[in-house]
Amino acid sequence: MPKALHDFTAQESVAPYIKAVAATGNAQDPCRAVHMTGTSDSVNLTVDDTVVAFWLIKGHTYSICATKSSSTDVVFLY
């Protein structure tokens, strides 16, 4: 079962992001947040094994624990 946002320890939750990985369109490790680098767009993110559509604005970081993105303009932050 993937790691959900509430599964991170308090120390992991308050620490700055230590790793950034570009979305590939395939399943990846659960992240702590996503950052939109491309043009603002509706992006399908897989959250807790459910595909959810989000409108992501360019240059913004969102506290979403996702494992997959329909856009390669999304960066997963760990």
C-alpha positions in Angstrom: 0.0 0.0 0.0 1.4 3.4 -0.9 2.6 5.8 1.8 -0.1 8.5 2.4 0.5 12.0 3.6 -0.4 11.1 7.2 2.1 8.3 7.1 5.1 10.6 7.2 6.8 11.2 10.6 6.6 14.6 12.1 10.3 15.1 11.4 9.7 14.2 7.7 6.7 16.5 7.5 8.4 19.6 8.7 11.7 19.1 7.0 12.4 21.0 3.7 12.1 19.0 0.5 15.3 17.1 -0.1 14.7 15.6 -3.5 12.8 16.6 -6.7 11.9 14.1 -9.4 10.1 15.0 -12.7 6.9 13.0 -13.3 7.3 10.3 -15.9 3.6 9.4 -16.5 4.3 6.1 -14.7 3.8 5.2 -11.1 6.5 6.6 -8.8 7.1 6.7 -5.0 4.6 8.7 -3.0 5.7 12.3 -2.8 5.2 14.9 -0.1 4.2 17.7 -2.6 3.9 18.4 -6.3 5.2 21.5 -8.1 3.9 22.7 -11.5 6.7 23.8 -13.8 4.8 24.0 -17.1 1.8 26.1 -18.2 -1.2 26.1 -15.8 -3.3 23.1 -16.7 -5.7 20.5 -15.5 -3.6 17.5 -14.5 -4.7 14.0 -13.4 -2.9 12.9 -10.2 -3.1 9.5 -8.7 -3.8 10.0 -5.0 -4.3 7.0 -2.7 -4.9 4.8 -5.8 -7.6 7.2 -7.1 -7.2 9.5 -10.2 -8.2 13.0 -9.3 -8.2 16.1 -11.6 -6.5 19.2 -10.3 -6.0 22.6 -11.8 -2.3 23.3 -11.2 -1.0 26.8 -11.6 2.5 27.3 -13.0 5.1 28.0 -10.3 3.0 26.8 -7.4 3.7 24.0 -5.0 0.8 21.9 -3.6 0.8 19.6 -0.5 -0.5 16.6 -2.4 0.8 13.1 -1.8 0.6 11.6 -5.4 2.2 8.6 -7.1 1.4 9.4 -10.7 0.8 12.4 -13.0 -0.7 12.7 -16.4 1.7 15.6 -17.1 5.5 15.5 -17.3 5.5 19.2 -16.3 4.8 18.2 -12.7 7.7 17.7 -10.3 7.3 15.4 -7.3 9.0 16.7 -4.1 10.3 14.4 -1.4 
